[in-house]
Amino acid sequence: MMRSVCPNVGKSRGVNMGRIDKGAKCSVSGCGTEAVRSLSGEKVRAAGLKVGNEKRAYLCKVHYKEYKKKTKKDKLYEKWRYSA
Ligand SMILES: [Zn+2]
């Protein structure tokens, strides 16, 4: 039986986890879509997303997904290196 982990599991219902200002725009350069999440700019930059130098980075749905993907990958990578 396949019980794989669905990547969409956390499809947030409430949305109000990382409170953001209404109408905030995604900080990724060239995006400008409505943001759904605000994160530390440092973290976002570390994940390889192109945001400005502000302390706070706003991410739209798409870029937040990308951010999560990247950070997940990093973790996986770390695990790898440790177990290798
Ligand atoms: Zn975006």
PDB file of the backbone (N, CA, C, O) and the ligand in Angstrom, with CONECT records:
HET     ZN  A 101       1
ATOM      1  N   MET A   1       0.850  -1.199   0.000  1.00  0.00           N
ATOM      2  CA  MET A   1       0.000   0.000   0.000  1.00  0.00           C
ATOM      3  C   MET A   1       0.886   1.250   0.000  1.00  0.00           C
ATOM      4  O   MET A   1       1.880   1.335   0.721  1.00  0.00           O
ATOM      5  N   MET A   2       0.498   2.189  -0.812  1.00  0.00           N
ATOM      6  CA  MET A   2       1.315   3.395  -0.883  1.00  0.00           C
ATOM      7  C   MET A   2       0.761   4.459   0.053  1.00  0.00           C
ATOM      8  O   MET A   2      -0.403   4.851  -0.024  1.00  0.00           O
ATOM      9  N   ARG A   3       1.612   4.893   0.910  1.00  0.00           N
ATOM     10  CA  ARG A   3       1.168   5.955   1.814  1.00  0.00           C
ATOM     11  C   ARG A   3       2.178   7.085   1.741  1.00  0.00           C
ATOM     12  O   ARG A   3       2.785   7.473   2.739  1.00  0.00           O
ATOM     13  N   SER A   4       2.338   7.592   0.547  1.00  0.00           N
ATOM     14  CA  SER A   4       3.353   8.622   0.370  1.00  0.00           C
ATOM     15  C   SER A   4       2.891   9.939   0.984  1.00  0.00           C
ATOM     16  O   SER A   4       1.699  10.194   1.158  1.00  0.00           O
ATOM     17  N   VAL A   5       3.852  10.735   1.293  1.00  0.00           N
ATOM     18  CA  VAL A   5       3.540  12.019   1.907  1.00  0.00           C
ATOM     19  C   VAL A   5       3.072  12.999   0.841  1.00  0.00           C
ATOM     20  O   VAL A   5       3.782  13.289  -0.122  1.00  0.00           O
ATOM     21  N   CYS A   6       1.905  13.480   1.032  1.00  0.00           N
ATOM     22  CA  CYS A   6       1.374  14.444   0.077  1.00  0.00           C
ATOM     23  C   CYS A   6       2.055  15.794   0.266  1.00  0.00           C
ATOM     24  O   CYS A   6       2.110  16.306   1.384  1.00  0.00           O
ATOM     25  N   PRO A   7       2.565  16.366  -0.794  1.00  0.00           N
ATOM     26  CA  PRO A   7       3.262  17.656  -0.651  1.00  0.00           C
ATOM     27  C   PRO A   7       2.313  18.788  -0.292  1.00  0.00           C
ATOM     28  O   PRO A   7       2.750  19.861   0.126  1.00  0.00           O
ATOM     29  N   ASN A   8       1.047  18.558  -0.452  1.00  0.00           N
ATOM     30  CA  ASN A   8       0.093  19.629  -0.183  1.00  0.00           C
ATOM     31  C   ASN A   8      -0.560  19.518   1.185  1.00  0.00           C
ATOM     32  O   ASN A   8      -1.543  20.196   1.484  1.00  0.00           O
ATOM     33  N   VAL A   9      -0.001  18.662   1.991  1.00  0.00           N
ATOM     34  CA  VAL A   9      -0.618  18.376   3.277  1.00  0.00           C
ATOM     35  C   VAL A   9      -0.994  19.619   4.059  1.00  0.00           C
ATOM     36  O   VAL A   9      -2.131  19.758   4.511  1.00  0.00           O
ATOM     37  N   GLY A  10      -0.035  20.522   4.217  1.00  0.00           N
ATOM     38  CA  GLY A  10      -0.293  21.666   5.082  1.00  0.00           C
ATOM     39  C   GLY A  10      -1.161  22.748   4.473  1.00  0.00           C
ATOM     40  O   GLY A  10      -1.273  23.830   5.049  1.00  0.00           O
ATOM     41  N   LYS A  11      -1.762  22.505   3.364  1.00  0.00           N
ATOM     42  CA  LYS A  11      -2.548  23.536   2.660  1.00  0.00           C
ATOM     43  C   LYS A  11      -3.359  24.372   3.627  1.00  0.00           C
ATOM     44  O   LYS A  11      -4.543  24.133   3.864  1.00  0.00           O
ATOM     45  N   SER A  12      -2.689  25.341   4.162  1.00  0.00           N
ATOM     46  CA  SER A  12      -3.199  26.091   5.302  1.00  0.00           C
ATOM     47  C   SER A  12      -4.632  26.548   5.147  1.00  0.00           C
ATOM     48  O   SER A  12      -5.012  27.136   4.134  1.00  0.00           O
ATOM     49  N   ARG A  13      -5.422  26.268   6.174  1.00  0.00           N
ATOM     50  CA  ARG A  13      -6.816  26.673   6.148  1.00  0.00           C
ATOM     51  C   ARG A  13      -6.929  28.102   6.653  1.00  0.00           C
ATOM     52  O   ARG A  13      -7.540  28.952   6.006  1.00  0.00           O
ATOM     53  N   GLY A  14      -6.343  28.359   7.800  1.00  0.00           N
ATOM     54  CA  GLY A  14      -6.529  29.657   8.416  1.00  0.00           C
ATOM     55  C   GLY A  14      -5.706  30.766   7.782  1.00  0.00           C
ATOM     56  O   GLY A  14      -6.115  31.927   7.813  1.00  0.00           O
ATOM     57  N   VAL A  15      -4.600  30.449   7.231  1.00  0.00           N
ATOM     58  CA  VAL A  15      -3.671  31.388   6.610  1.00  0.00           C
ATOM     59  C   VAL A  15      -2.945  32.299   7.592  1.00  0.00           C
ATOM     60  O   VAL A  15      -1.832  32.742   7.307  1.00  0.00           O
ATOM     61  N   ASN A  16      -3.540  32.584   8.722  1.00  0.00           N
ATOM     62  CA  ASN A  16      -2.990  33.624   9.589  1.00  0.00           C
ATOM     63  C   ASN A  16      -1.783  33.219  10.426  1.00  0.00           C
ATOM     64  O   ASN A  16      -1.715  33.563  11.606  1.00  0.00           O
ATOM     65  N   MET A  17      -0.863  32.522   9.862  1.00  0.00           N
ATOM     66  CA  MET A  17       0.288  32.100  10.640  1.00  0.00           C
ATOM     67  C   MET A  17       1.320  33.213  10.749  1.00  0.00           C
ATOM     68  O   MET A  17       1.633  33.671  11.848  1.00  0.00           O
ATOM     69  N   GLY A  18       1.836  33.638   9.633  1.00  0.00           N
ATOM     70  CA  GLY A  18       2.777  34.743   9.656  1.00  0.00           C
ATOM     71  C   GLY A  18       2.045  35.981   9.218  1.00  0.00           C
ATOM     72  O   GLY A  18       1.965  36.296   8.031  1.00  0.00           O
ATOM     73  N   ARG A  19       1.523  36.664  10.177  1.00  0.00           N
ATOM     74  CA  ARG A  19       0.660  37.803   9.860  1.00  0.00           C
ATOM     75  C   ARG A  19       1.348  38.799   8.962  1.00  0.00           C
ATOM     76  O   ARG A  19       2.491  39.185   9.202  1.00  0.00           O
ATOM     77  N   ILE A  20       0.664  39.202   7.953  1.00  0.00           N
ATOM     78  CA  ILE A  20       1.240  40.215   7.086  1.00  0.00           C
ATOM     79  C   ILE A  20       0.260  41.340   6.871  1.00  0.00           C
ATOM     80  O   ILE A  20      -0.947  41.188   7.058  1.00  0.00           O
ATOM     81  N   ASP A  21       0.791  42.449   6.482  1.00  0.00           N
ATOM     82  CA  ASP A  21      -0.069  43.592   6.196  1.00  0.00           C
ATOM     83  C   ASP A  21      -0.913  43.283   4.975  1.00  0.00           C
ATOM     84  O   ASP A  21      -0.473  42.639   4.023  1.00  0.00           O
ATOM     85  N   LYS A  22      -2.116  43.759   5.042  1.00  0.00           N
ATOM     86  CA  LYS A  22      -2.975  43.547   3.892  1.00  0.00           C
ATOM     87  C   LYS A  22      -2.445  44.336   2.713  1.00  0.00           C
ATOM     88  O   LYS A  22      -2.090  45.508   2.835  1.00  0.00           O
ATOM     89  N   GLY A  23      -2.399  43.682   1.587  1.00  0.00           N
ATOM     90  CA  GLY A  23      -1.951  44.374   0.394  1.00  0.00           C
ATOM     91  C   GLY A  23      -0.450  44.382   0.224  1.00  0.00           C
ATOM     92  O   GLY A  23       0.064  44.998  -0.710  1.00  0.00           O
ATOM     93  N   ALA A  24       0.275  43.698   1.127  1.00  0.00           N
ATOM     94  CA  ALA A  24       1.718  43.635   0.973  1.00  0.00           C
ATOM     95  C   ALA A  24       2.055  42.842  -0.281  1.00  0.00           C
ATOM     96  O   ALA A  24       1.395  41.862  -0.626  1.00  0.00           O
ATOM     97  N   LYS A  25       3.086  43.294  -0.934  1.00  0.00           N
ATOM     98  CA  LYS A  25       3.471  42.629  -2.168  1.00  0.00           C
ATOM     99  C   LYS A  25       4.702  41.765  -1.954  1.00  0.00           C
ATOM    100  O   LYS A  25       5.534  42.029  -1.086  1.00  0.00           O
ATOM    101  N   CYS A  26       4.788  40.750  -2.754  1.00  0.00           N
ATOM    102  CA  CYS A  26       5.934  39.849  -2.710  1.00  0.00           C
ATOM    103  C   CYS A  26       7.221  40.637  -2.930  1.00  0.00           C
ATOM    104  O   CYS A  26       7.298  41.493  -3.812  1.00  0.00           O
ATOM    105  N   SER A  27       8.222  40.335  -2.119  1.00  0.00           N
ATOM    106  CA  SER A  27       9.471  41.091  -2.194  1.00  0.00           C
ATOM    107  C   SER A  27      10.432  40.569  -3.243  1.00  0.00           C
ATOM    108  O   SER A  27      11.454  41.198  -3.517  1.00  0.00           O
ATOM    109  N   VAL A  28      10.123  39.456  -3.818  1.00  0.00           N
ATOM    110  CA  VAL A  28      11.029  38.895  -4.814  1.00  0.00           C
ATOM    111  C   VAL A  28      11.071  39.821  -6.017  1.00  0.00           C
ATOM    112  O   VAL A  28      10.034  40.248  -6.524  1.00  0.00           O
ATOM    113  N   SER A  29      12.265  40.121  -6.461  1.00  0.00           N
ATOM    114  CA  SER A  29      12.399  41.093  -7.538  1.00  0.00           C
ATOM    115  C   SER A  29      11.707  40.594  -8.791  1.00  0.00           C
ATOM    116  O   SER A  29      11.912  39.462  -9.229  1.00  0.00           O
ATOM    117  N   GLY A  30      10.895  41.451  -9.349  1.00  0.00           N
ATOM    118  CA  GLY A  30      10.198  41.120 -10.573  1.00  0.00           C
ATOM    119  C   GLY A  30       8.885  40.401 -10.345  1.00  0.00           C
ATOM    120  O   GLY A  30       8.205  40.041 -11.306  1.00  0.00           O
ATOM    121  N   CYS A  31       8.514  40.185  -9.088  1.00  0.00           N
ATOM    122  CA  CYS A  31       7.267  39.468  -8.844  1.00  0.00           C
ATOM    123  C   CYS A  31       6.134  40.455  -8.577  1.00  0.00           C
ATOM    124  O   CYS A  31       5.409  40.827  -9.499  1.00  0.00           O
ATOM    125  N   GLY A  32       5.978  40.876  -7.336  1.00  0.00           N
ATOM    126  CA  GLY A  32       4.954  41.873  -7.042  1.00  0.00           C
ATOM    127  C   GLY A  32       3.556  41.321  -6.858  1.00  0.00           C
ATOM    128  O   GLY A  32       2.588  42.080  -6.797  1.00  0.00           O
ATOM    129  N   THR A  33       3.442  40.009  -6.770  1.00  0.00           N
ATOM    130  CA  THR A  33       2.144  39.405  -6.474  1.00  0.00           C
ATOM    131  C   THR A  33       1.814  39.629  -5.002  1.00  0.00           C
ATOM    132  O   THR A  33       2.710  39.850  -4.187  1.00  0.00           O
ATOM    133  N   GLU A  34       0.562  39.573  -4.674  1.00  0.00           N
ATOM    134  CA  GLU A  34       0.160  39.758  -3.292  1.00  0.00           C
ATOM    135  C   GLU A  34       0.838  38.733  -2.389  1.00  0.00           C
ATOM    136  O   GLU A  34       0.837  37.537  -2.683  1.00  0.00           O
ATOM    137  N   ALA A  35       1.408  39.204  -1.300  1.00  0.00           N
ATOM    138  CA  ALA A  35       2.146  38.313  -0.410  1.00  0.00           C
ATOM    139  C   ALA A  35       1.217  37.558   0.522  1.00  0.00           C
ATOM    140  O   ALA A  35       0.160  38.059   0.908  1.00  0.00           O
ATOM    141  N   VAL A  36       1.620  36.355   0.876  1.00  0.00           N
ATOM    142  CA  VAL A  36       0.830  35.565   1.810  1.00  0.00           C
ATOM    143  C   VAL A  36       1.594  35.315   3.096  1.00  0.00           C
ATOM    144  O   VAL A  36       1.030  34.850   4.087  1.00  0.00           O
ATOM    145  N   ARG A  37       2.871  35.626   3.073  1.00  0.00           N
ATOM    146  CA  ARG A  37       3.697  35.248   4.207  1.00  0.00           C
ATOM    147  C   ARG A  37       4.839  36.237   4.344  1.00  0.00           C
ATOM    148  O   ARG A  37       5.382  36.711   3.346  1.00  0.00           O
ATOM    149  N   SER A  38       5.198  36.544   5.568  1.00  0.00           N
ATOM    150  CA  SER A  38       6.369  37.376   5.760  1.00  0.00           C
ATOM    151  C   SER A  38       7.403  36.589   6.548  1.00  0.00           C
ATOM    152  O   SER A  38       7.092  35.904   7.523  1.00  0.00           O
ATOM    153  N   LEU A  39       8.627  36.709   6.097  1.00  0.00           N
ATOM    154  CA  LEU A  39       9.698  35.946   6.721  1.00  0.00           C
ATOM    155  C   LEU A  39      10.907  36.844   6.918  1.00  0.00           C
ATOM    156  O   LEU A  39      10.955  37.964   6.411  1.00  0.00           O
ATOM    157  N   SER A  40      11.868  36.345   7.652  1.00  0.00           N
ATOM    158  CA  SER A  40      13.096  37.097   7.807  1.00  0.00           C
ATOM    159  C   SER A  40      13.800  37.171   6.453  1.00  0.00           C
ATOM    160  O   SER A  40      14.021  36.152   5.799  1.00  0.00           O
ATOM    161  N   GLY A  41      14.143  38.368   6.052  1.00  0.00           N
ATOM    162  CA  GLY A  41      14.781  38.553   4.753  1.00  0.00           C
ATOM    163  C   GLY A  41      16.047  37.732   4.633  1.00  0.00           C
ATOM    164  O   GLY A  41      16.382  37.220   3.564  1.00  0.00           O
ATOM    165  N   GLU A  42      16.728  37.620   5.729  1.00  0.00           N
ATOM    166  CA  GLU A  42      17.964  36.862   5.737  1.00  0.00           C
ATOM    167  C   GLU A  42      17.736  35.410   5.321  1.00  0.00           C
ATOM    168  O   GLU A  42      18.463  34.846   4.503  1.00  0.00           O
ATOM    169  N   LYS A  43      16.711  34.842   5.910  1.00  0.00           N
ATOM    170  CA  LYS A  43      16.406  33.443   5.620  1.00  0.00           C
ATOM    171  C   LYS A  43      16.044  33.261   4.164  1.00  0.00           C
ATOM    172  O   LYS A  43      16.462  32.313   3.500  1.00  0.00           O
ATOM    173  N   VAL A  44      15.242  34.218   3.689  1.00  0.00           N
ATOM    174  CA  VAL A  44      14.782  34.116   2.313  1.00  0.00           C
ATOM    175  C   VAL A  44      15.960  34.248   1.352  1.00  0.00           C
ATOM    176  O   VAL A  44      16.057  33.529   0.357  1.00  0.00           O
ATOM    177  N   ARG A  45      16.832  35.163   1.666  1.00  0.00           N
ATOM    178  CA  ARG A  45      18.014  35.319   0.821  1.00  0.00           C
ATOM    179  C   ARG A  45      18.862  34.063   0.873  1.00  0.00           C
ATOM    180  O   ARG A  45      19.404  33.627  -0.142  1.00  0.00           O
ATOM    181  N   ALA A  46      18.973  33.487   2.052  1.00  0.00           N
ATOM    182  CA  ALA A  46      19.771  32.268   2.200  1.00  0.00           C
ATOM    183  C   ALA A  46      19.196  31.134   1.366  1.00  0.00           C
ATOM    184  O   ALA A  46      19.919  30.243   0.920  1.00  0.00           O
ATOM    185  N   ALA A  47      17.893  31.181   1.166  1.00  0.00           N
ATOM    186  CA  ALA A  47      17.257  30.131   0.370  1.00  0.00           C
ATOM    187  C   ALA A  47      17.449  30.389  -1.118  1.00  0.00           C
ATOM    188  O   ALA A  47      17.043  29.583  -1.956  1.00  0.00           O
ATOM    189  N   GLY A  48      18.068  31.514  -1.437  1.00  0.00           N
ATOM    190  CA  GLY A  48      18.386  31.778  -2.826  1.00  0.00           C
ATOM    191  C   GLY A  48      17.352  32.594  -3.575  1.00  0.00           C
ATOM    192  O   GLY A  48      17.429  32.728  -4.797  1.00  0.00           O
ATOM    193  N   LEU A  49      16.375  33.147  -2.847  1.00  0.00           N
ATOM    194  CA  LEU A  49      15.379  33.967  -3.518  1.00  0.00           C
ATOM    195  C   LEU A  49      15.870  35.411  -3.575  1.00  0.00           C
ATOM    196  O   LEU A  49      16.546  35.903  -2.671  1.00  0.00           O
ATOM    197  N   LYS A  50      15.511  36.055  -4.648  1.00  0.00           N
ATOM    198  CA  LYS A  50      16.000  37.413  -4.845  1.00  0.00           C
ATOM    199  C   LYS A  50      15.095  38.432  -4.188  1.00  0.00           C
ATOM    200  O   LYS A  50      14.110  38.879  -4.777  1.00  0.00           O
ATOM    201  N   VAL A  51      15.430  38.791  -2.978  1.00  0.00           N
ATOM    202  CA  VAL A  51      14.676  39.840  -2.319  1.00  0.00           C
ATOM    203  C   VAL A  51      15.643  40.967  -1.977  1.00  0.00           C
ATOM    204  O   VAL A  51      16.861  40.796  -2.022  1.00  0.00           O
ATOM    205  N   GLY A  52      15.091  42.090  -1.644  1.00  0.00           N
ATOM    206  CA  GLY A  52      15.931  43.231  -1.321  1.00  0.00           C
ATOM    207  C   GLY A  52      16.627  43.057   0.013  1.00  0.00           C
ATOM    208  O   GLY A  52      16.693  41.953   0.554  1.00  0.00           O
ATOM    209  N   ASN A  53      17.140  44.142   0.532  1.00  0.00           N
ATOM    210  CA  ASN A  53      17.911  44.051   1.762  1.00  0.00           C
ATOM    211  C   ASN A  53      17.107  44.306   3.014  1.00  0.00           C
ATOM    212  O   ASN A  53      17.665  44.485   4.097  1.00  0.00           O
ATOM    213  N   GLU A  54      15.807  44.324   2.867  1.00  0.00           N
ATOM    214  CA  GLU A  54      14.998  44.595   4.058  1.00  0.00           C
ATOM    215  C   GLU A  54      15.086  43.437   5.039  1.00  0.00           C
ATOM    216  O   GLU A  54      15.394  42.301   4.677  1.00  0.00           O
ATOM    217  N   LYS A  55      14.804  43.766   6.287  1.00  0.00           N
ATOM    218  CA  LYS A  55      14.829  42.745   7.325  1.00  0.00           C
ATOM    219  C   LYS A  55      13.727  41.727   7.092  1.00  0.00           C
ATOM    220  O   LYS A  55      13.874  40.530   7.339  1.00  0.00           O
ATOM    221  N   ARG A  56      12.614  42.263   6.602  1.00  0.00           N
ATOM    222  CA  ARG A  56      11.427  41.447   6.441  1.00  0.00           C
ATOM    223  C   ARG A  56      11.210  41.200   4.955  1.00  0.00           C
ATOM    224  O   ARG A  56      11.240  42.136   4.156  1.00  0.00           O
ATOM    225  N   ALA A  57      10.997  39.976   4.595  1.00  0.00           N
ATOM    226  CA  ALA A  57      10.699  39.684   3.199  1.00  0.00           C
ATOM    227  C   ALA A  57       9.284  39.159   3.094  1.00  0.00           C
ATOM    228  O   ALA A  57       8.858  38.326   3.893  1.00  0.00           O
ATOM    229  N   TYR A  58       8.568  39.646   2.115  1.00  0.00           N
ATOM    230  CA  TYR A  58       7.206  39.171   1.897  1.00  0.00           C
ATOM    231  C   TYR A  58       7.203  38.238   0.717  1.00  0.00           C
ATOM    232  O   TYR A  58       7.808  38.515  -0.319  1.00  0.00           O
ATOM    233  N   LEU A  59       6.514  37.127   0.882  1.00  0.00           N
ATOM    234  CA  LEU A  59       6.481  36.165  -0.208  1.00  0.00           C
ATOM    235  C   LEU A  59       5.060  35.855  -0.634  1.00  0.00           C
ATOM    236  O   LEU A  59       4.158  35.711   0.190  1.00  0.00           O
ATOM    237  N   CYS A  60       4.886  35.756  -1.926  1.00  0.00           N
ATOM    238  CA  CYS A  60       3.591  35.337  -2.446  1.00  0.00           C
ATOM    239  C   CYS A  60       3.510  33.812  -2.333  1.00  0.00           C
ATOM    240  O   CYS A  60       4.468  33.154  -1.927  1.00  0.00           O
ATOM    241  N   LYS A  61       2.391  33.288  -2.688  1.00  0.00           N
ATOM    242  CA  LYS A  61       2.166  31.854  -2.574  1.00  0.00           C
ATOM    243  C   LYS A  61       3.258  31.064  -3.296  1.00  0.00           C
ATOM    244  O   LYS A  61       3.851  30.130  -2.756  1.00  0.00           O
ATOM    245  N   VAL A  62       3.489  31.476  -4.519  1.00  0.00           N
ATOM    246  CA  VAL A  62       4.439  30.751  -5.357  1.00  0.00           C
ATOM    247  C   VAL A  62       5.841  30.781  -4.781  1.00  0.00           C
ATOM    248  O   VAL A  62       6.529  29.762  -4.715  1.00  0.00           O
ATOM    249  N   HIS A  63       6.248  31.970  -4.366  1.00  0.00           N
ATOM    250  CA  HIS A  63       7.619  32.072  -3.881  1.00  0.00           C
ATOM    251  C   HIS A  63       7.782  31.470  -2.495  1.00  0.00           C
ATOM    252  O   HIS A  63       8.863  31.004  -2.132  1.00  0.00           O
ATOM    253  N   TYR A  64       6.716  31.483  -1.735  1.00  0.00           N
ATOM    254  CA  TYR A  64       6.795  30.846  -0.431  1.00  0.00           C
ATOM    255  C   TYR A  64       6.984  29.346  -0.617  1.00  0.00           C
ATOM    256  O   TYR A  64       7.737  28.696   0.108  1.00  0.00           O
ATOM    257  N   LYS A  65       6.292  28.828  -1.590  1.00  0.00           N
ATOM    258  CA  LYS A  65       6.419  27.416  -1.913  1.00  0.00           C
ATOM    259  C   LYS A  65       7.860  27.110  -2.326  1.00  0.00           C
ATOM    260  O   LYS A  65       8.456  26.112  -1.920  1.00  0.00           O
ATOM    261  N   GLU A  66       8.379  27.997  -3.135  1.00  0.00           N
ATOM    262  CA  GLU A  66       9.735  27.824  -3.611  1.00  0.00           C
ATOM    263  C   GLU A  66      10.701  27.879  -2.424  1.00  0.00           C
ATOM    264  O   GLU A  66      11.628  27.078  -2.310  1.00  0.00           O
ATOM    265  N   TYR A  67      10.452  28.836  -1.565  1.00  0.00           N
ATOM    266  CA  TYR A  67      11.293  28.987  -0.387  1.00  0.00           C
ATOM    267  C   TYR A  67      11.285  27.709   0.447  1.00  0.00           C
ATOM    268  O   TYR A  67      12.326  27.230   0.897  1.00  0.00           O
ATOM    269  N   LYS A  68      10.099  27.180   0.636  1.00  0.00           N
ATOM    270  CA  LYS A  68       9.986  25.966   1.445  1.00  0.00           C
ATOM    271  C   LYS A  68      10.708  24.810   0.783  1.00  0.00           C
ATOM    272  O   LYS A  68      11.380  24.007   1.431  1.00  0.00           O
ATOM    273  N   LYS A  69      10.549  24.755  -0.514  1.00  0.00           N
ATOM    274  CA  LYS A  69      11.184  23.685  -1.263  1.00  0.00           C
ATOM    275  C   LYS A  69      12.691  23.762  -1.082  1.00  0.00           C
ATOM    276  O   LYS A  69      13.360  22.758  -0.841  1.00  0.00           O
ATOM    277  N   LYS A  70      13.198  24.959  -1.201  1.00  0.00           N
ATOM    278  CA  LYS A  70      14.644  25.136  -1.119  1.00  0.00           C
ATOM    279  C   LYS A  70      15.153  24.809   0.265  1.00  0.00           C
ATOM    280  O   LYS A  70      16.181  24.148   0.416  1.00  0.00           O
ATOM    281  N   THR A  71      14.444  25.264   1.268  1.00  0.00           N
ATOM    282  CA  THR A  71      14.928  25.007   2.612  1.00  0.00           C
ATOM    283  C   THR A  71      14.849  23.517   2.912  1.00  0.00           C
ATOM    284  O   THR A  71      15.703  22.962   3.604  1.00  0.00           O
ATOM    285  N   LYS A  72      13.832  22.892   2.393  1.00  0.00           N
ATOM    286  CA  LYS A  72      13.694  21.456   2.607  1.00  0.00           C
ATOM    287  C   LYS A  72      14.873  20.725   1.975  1.00  0.00           C
ATOM    288  O   LYS A  72      15.464  19.813   2.552  1.00  0.00           O
ATOM    289  N   LYS A  73      15.183  21.168   0.771  1.00  0.00           N
ATOM    290  CA  LYS A  73      16.270  20.542   0.047  1.00  0.00           C
ATOM    291  C   LYS A  73      17.568  20.674   0.836  1.00  0.00           C
ATOM    292  O   LYS A  73      18.364  19.742   0.940  1.00  0.00           O
ATOM    293  N   ASP A  74      17.743  21.868   1.384  1.00  0.00           N
ATOM    294  CA  ASP A  74      18.950  22.106   2.146  1.00  0.00           C
ATOM    295  C   ASP A  74      19.063  21.137   3.297  1.00  0.00           C
ATOM    296  O   ASP A  74      20.125  20.574   3.567  1.00  0.00           O
ATOM    297  N   LYS A  75      17.943  20.956   3.968  1.00  0.00           N
ATOM    298  CA  LYS A  75      17.951  20.063   5.118  1.00  0.00           C
ATOM    299  C   LYS A  75      18.288  18.654   4.679  1.00  0.00           C
ATOM    300  O   LYS A  75      19.065  17.943   5.317  1.00  0.00           O
ATOM    301  N   LEU A  76      17.687  18.279   3.583  1.00  0.00           N
ATOM    302  CA  LEU A  76      17.924  16.955   3.058  1.00  0.00           C
ATOM    303  C   LEU A  76      19.411  16.788   2.779  1.00  0.00           C
ATOM    304  O   LEU A  76      20.021  15.757   3.064  1.00  0.00           O
ATOM    305  N   TYR A  77      19.946  17.820   2.223  1.00  0.00           N
ATOM    306  CA  TYR A  77      21.343  17.826   1.857  1.00  0.00           C
ATOM    307  C   TYR A  77      22.201  17.633   3.085  1.00  0.00           C
ATOM    308  O   TYR A  77      23.143  16.841   3.091  1.00  0.00           O
ATOM    309  N   GLU A  78      21.857  18.374   4.126  1.00  0.00           N
ATOM    310  CA  GLU A  78      22.615  18.268   5.349  1.00  0.00           C
ATOM    311  C   GLU A  78      22.592  16.846   5.876  1.00  0.00           C
ATOM    312  O   GLU A  78      23.618  16.278   6.250  1.00  0.00           O
ATOM    313  N   LYS A  79      21.399  16.294   5.896  1.00  0.00           N
ATOM    314  CA  LYS A  79      21.227  14.943   6.394  1.00  0.00           C
ATOM    315  C   LYS A  79      22.129  13.997   5.623  1.00  0.00           C
ATOM    316  O   LYS A  79      22.835  13.158   6.181  1.00  0.00           O
ATOM    317  N   TRP A  80      22.072  14.171   4.361  1.00  0.00           N
ATOM    318  CA  TRP A  80      22.875  13.391   3.446  1.00  0.00           C
ATOM    319  C   TRP A  80      24.332  13.409   3.829  1.00  0.00           C
ATOM    320  O   TRP A  80      24.993  12.381   3.974  1.00  0.00           O
ATOM    321  N   ARG A  81      24.802  14.643   3.988  1.00  0.00           N
ATOM    322  CA  ARG A  81      26.219  14.800   4.230  1.00  0.00           C
ATOM    323  C   ARG A  81      26.597  14.177   5.565  1.00  0.00           C
ATOM    324  O   ARG A  81      27.685  13.626   5.733  1.00  0.00           O
ATOM    325  N   TYR A  82      25.683  14.278   6.493  1.00  0.00           N
ATOM    326  CA  TYR A  82      25.998  13.722   7.791  1.00  0.00           C
ATOM    327  C   TYR A  82      26.040  12.208   7.762  1.00  0.00           C
ATOM    328  O   TYR A  82      26.871  11.576   8.413  1.00  0.00           O
ATOM    329  N   SER A  83      25.123  11.641   6.991  1.00  0.00           N
ATOM    330  CA  SER A  83      25.030  10.188   7.008  1.00  0.00           C
ATOM    331  C   SER A  83      25.995   9.542   6.014  1.00  0.00           C
ATOM    332  O   SER A  83      26.195   8.327   6.031  1.00  0.00           O
ATOM    333  N   ALA A  84      26.581  10.352   5.162  1.00  0.00           N
ATOM    334  CA  ALA A  84      27.465   9.775   4.155  1.00  0.00           C
ATOM    335  C   ALA A  84      28.819   9.367   4.742  1.00  0.00           C
ATOM    336  O   ALA A  84      29.678   8.864   4.019  1.00  0.00           O
TER     337      ALA A  84
HETATM  338 ZN    ZN A 101       6.461  36.259  -5.559  1.00  0.00          ZN2+
END
